[in-house]
């Protein structure tokens, strides 16, 4: 029985609330994970195998936390390495503050921090995108871009060379409709895959969050489902939906490839037996006929561990 435990893992991999995960591999061989601040000041965890995690620190302290939204929470971080610096994009918002919320960034020399806040990049009312939260950064063809949005359309724009501001004169592009938040774009072979979440994230056992996907041959789309219907019109393929054990399955992290060539994704869900928060989940992604899939289109209870 003990031998089976070594070769497999059980969901959730962290059984306390770590919503909206983002992940990066540090030079020390650890994977570092960042999450919405149910733990005050934005928690950081690390793992060597994506299964066994330890708490490291928080990205900010009471004195260093961002303050452009004075009573706002820090939501949906997105971690990246730009040059020799770790850049952490974050949302700052109060619940329902869809025109005063915005996106900022912070910088560190190491993935565990400490992070120095670089401040606001823009607010909703400054860039004219309602509900400007859930940032996602991507580099493509030598340029840097930020995508974001939540149920008011998903938008993208080019950033400056250092990734810390919007490029002067950059054009705003809408890439998906009003059904989505939690954007993540993954480039594989000839396609860009647009992962997002639909439904409600935060209603406990009533949460309907579901992870969905579309694809395009261009970064700015159009992203489509298997029938060619556009995500701009709120069409998509379902990747992970609820089952008897977990509901509210959404806001996935970046995809991590293991040494066996398998792809893995972290996301959050609500346990039906212990619904006290949005716990951290791990599942393998298979690629079939040019599309990602998760076994059963729903969370696994027990699965073979990544090869790391």
Residue pairs with C-beta under 8 A, 6 or more apart in sequence:
6 305
7 304
7 305
8 302
8 303
8 304
8 305
9 51
9 282
9 302
9 303
9 305
10 301
10 302
11 245
11 246
11 269
11 281
11 282
11 283
11 299
11 300
11 301
11 302
11 303
12 269
12 271
12 279
12 280
12 281
13 50
13 51
13 52
13 53
13 266
13 280
13 281
13 282
14 45
14 53
14 279
14 280
15 271
15 274
15 279
16 276
16 277
16 279
17 38
17 39
17 268
17 276
17 277
17 278
17 279
18 33
18 35
18 36
18 38
18 39
18 43
18 45
18 268
18 278
18 279
18 280
19 35
19 36
19 38
19 76
19 201
19 251
19 268
19 277
19 278
20 35
20 36
20 75
20 76
20 77
20 134
20 182
20 251
20 268
21 33
21 34
21 35
21 251
21 252
21 253
21 266
21 267
21 268
21 280
22 33
22 34
22 35
22 76
22 77
22 78
22 79
22 253
22 254
23 31
23 32
23 33
23 34
23 79
23 253
23 254
23 256
23 266
24 31
24 32
24 79
24 80
24 81
24 86
24 111
24 254
25 31
25 32
25 256
26 32
26 46
26 110
26 111
26 112
29 48
30 46
30 47
30 48
30 111
31 46
31 47
31 48
31 50
31 256
32 44
32 45
32 46
32 56
32 79
32 111
32 112
33 44
33 45
33 46
33 47
33 53
33 253
33 266
33 280
34 42
34 43
34 44
34 59
34 77
34 79
34 88
35 42
35 43
35 45
35 77
35 268
35 280
36 42
36 73
36 74
36 75
36 76
36 77
37 43
37 58
37 73
37 74
37 75
38 277
38 278
39 58
40 58
41 58
41 59
41 60
41 61
41 62
41 65
41 74
42 58
42 59
42 60
42 65
42 74
42 77
42 90
43 55
43 57
43 58
43 59
44 55
44 56
44 57
44 58
44 59
44 111
44 112
44 113
45 53
45 54
45 55
45 56
46 53
46 54
46 56
46 111
46 112
47 53
47 54
48 308
49 305
49 306
49 308
50 256
50 264
50 266
50 282
50 306
50 308
51 282
51 305
51 306
53 280
56 112
57 112
57 113
57 114
58 113
59 74
59 77
59 88
59 106
59 108
59 113
59 114
59 115
60 66
60 74
60 106
60 115
60 117
61 114
64 114
64 115
64 116
64 117
65 74
65 117
66 74
66 90
66 92
66 104
66 106
66 117
66 119
66 120
68 92
68 102
68 104
68 119
68 120
68 123
69 92
69 93
69 94
69 97
69 100
69 101
69 102
71 94
72 92
72 93
72 94
72 97
72 101
73 92
73 93
73 94
73 95
74 90
74 91
74 92
75 90
75 91
75 92
75 93
75 133
75 134
76 90
76 91
76 133
76 134
76 135
76 182
76 251
77 88
77 89
77 90
78 88
78 89
78 90
78 135
78 136
78 137
79 86
79 87
79 88
79 89
79 111
80 86
80 87
80 88
80 89
80 137
80 163
81 87
82 137
82 144
82 162
82 163
83 162
84 109
85 107
85 108
85 109
86 107
86 108
86 109
86 110
86 111
86 115
87 105
87 106
87 107
87 137
87 163
87 164
88 105
88 106
88 107
88 108
88 115
89 103
89 104
89 105
89 121
89 135
89 136
89 137
89 146
90 103
90 104
90 105
90 106
90 135
91 101
91 102
91 103
91 132
91 133
91 134
91 135
91 148
92 101
92 102
92 103
92 104
92 120
93 100
93 101
93 102
93 133
94 100
94 101
98 124
98 130
98 131
98 152
99 123
99 124
99 125
99 130
100 123
100 124
100 125
101 123
101 124
101 131
101 132
101 133
102 120
102 121
102 122
102 123
102 124
102 126
102 132
103 120
103 121
103 122
103 132
103 133
103 135
103 146
103 148
104 117
104 118
104 119
104 120
104 121
105 118
105 119
105 121
105 163
105 164
106 115
106 116
106 117
106 118
107 115
107 116
107 118
107 164
108 114
108 115
108 116
118 164
121 146
121 164
121 165
121 166
122 132
122 166
123 132
124 130
124 131
124 132
127 157
127 166
127 172
128 172
129 148
129 149
129 152
129 153
129 155
129 172
130 152
131 149
131 150
131 151
131 152
132 148
132 149
132 150
133 148
133 149
133 150
133 181
134 148
134 149
134 150
134 181
134 182
134 183
134 251
135 146
135 147
135 148
136 146
136 147
136 148
136 183
136 184
136 185
137 144
137 145
137 146
137 147
137 159
137 163
138 144
138 145
138 147
138 185
138 187
138 219
139 145
140 187
140 219
143 158
144 158
144 159
144 160
144 161
144 163
145 156
145 157
145 158
145 159
145 219
146 156
146 157
146 159
146 166
147 154
147 155
147 156
147 175
147 183
147 185
148 154
148 155
148 156
148 183
149 155
149 176
149 180
149 181
149 183
150 180
150 181
150 182
151 178
151 179
151 180
151 181
152 178
153 174
153 176
153 177
153 178
154 174
154 175
154 176
154 177
154 180
154 181
154 183
154 196
155 172
155 173
155 174
155 175
156 172
156 173
156 175
156 219
156 220
157 166
157 167
157 170
157 171
157 172
157 173
158 166
158 167
158 170
158 171
159 165
159 166
159 167
159 170
160 166
160 167
160 168
173 220
174 232
175 194
175 220
175 221
175 223
175 231
175 232
176 183
176 194
176 196
176 214
176 221
176 223
176 231
176 232
177 230
177 231
177 232
177 233
177 234
178 234
179 198
179 234
179 236
180 196
180 197
180 198
180 212
180 231
180 234
180 236
181 196
181 197
181 201
181 251
182 195
182 196
182 197
182 250
182 251
182 252
183 194
183 195
183 196
184 194
184 195
184 196
184 252
184 253
184 254
185 192
185 193
185 194
185 195
185 219
186 192
186 193
186 195
186 254
186 255
187 193
188 287
189 290
190 217
191 215
191 216
191 217
191 290
192 215
192 216
192 217
192 218
192 219
192 223
193 213
193 214
193 215
193 292
194 213
194 214
194 215
194 216
194 221
194 223
194 231
195 211
195 212
195 213
195 239
195 252
196 211
196 212
196 213
196 231
196 236
197 209
197 210
197 211
197 212
197 250
197 251
197 252
198 208
198 209
198 210
198 212
198 236
198 250
199 207
199 208
199 209
199 210
199 248
199 250
200 206
200 207
200 208
200 209
200 248
201 207
201 209
201 248
201 250
201 251
201 278
202 248
202 278
203 248
204 248
204 270
204 275
205 247
205 270
205 272
205 275
206 247
207 247
207 248
207 270
208 242
208 247
208 248
209 247
209 248
209 249
209 250
209 251
209 269
210 238
210 240
210 241
210 242
210 249
210 250
211 238
211 239
211 240
211 241
211 249
211 250
211 251
211 252
211 267
212 236
212 237
212 238
212 239
213 236
213 237
213 239
213 291
213 292
214 223
214 224
214 225
214 230
214 231
214 235
214 236
214 237
215 223
215 224
215 290
215 291
216 222
216 223
216 224
221 230
221 231
221 232
222 230
222 231
222 232
223 230
223 231
223 232
224 230
224 231
224 235
225 231
225 235
225 236
225 237
226 237
226 291
227 235
229 235
237 291
238 297
239 252
239 292
239 293
239 294
239 297
240 249
240 250
240 252
240 267
240 283
240 294
240 297
240 298
240 299
241 249
241 297
241 298
242 248
242 249
242 269
242 298
243 296
243 298
243 299
244 272
245 271
245 272
245 273
245 299
245 301
246 269
246 270
246 271
246 272
246 281
246 298
246 299
247 269
247 270
247 272
248 268
248 269
248 270
248 278
249 267
249 268
249 269
249 281
249 298
249 299
250 267
250 268
250 269
251 267
251 268
252 265
252 266
252 267
253 265
253 266
253 267
254 265
255 263
255 264
255 265
255 285
256 263
256 264
256 265
256 266
256 306
257 263
257 264
258 264
258 306
258 307
258 308
259 307
259 308
260 306
260 307
262 284
262 306
262 307
263 284
263 285
263 286
263 287
263 292
264 282
264 283
264 284
264 285
264 306
265 282
265 283
265 285
265 294
266 280
266 281
266 282
267 281
267 283
268 278
268 279
268 280
268 281
269 278
269 279
269 281
269 299
270 277
270 278
270 279
271 279
281 299
282 303
282 306
283 294
283 295
283 299
283 300
283 303
284 294
284 295
284 300
284 303
284 306
285 292
285 293
285 294
286 292
286 293
286 294
286 295
287 293
294 300
295 303
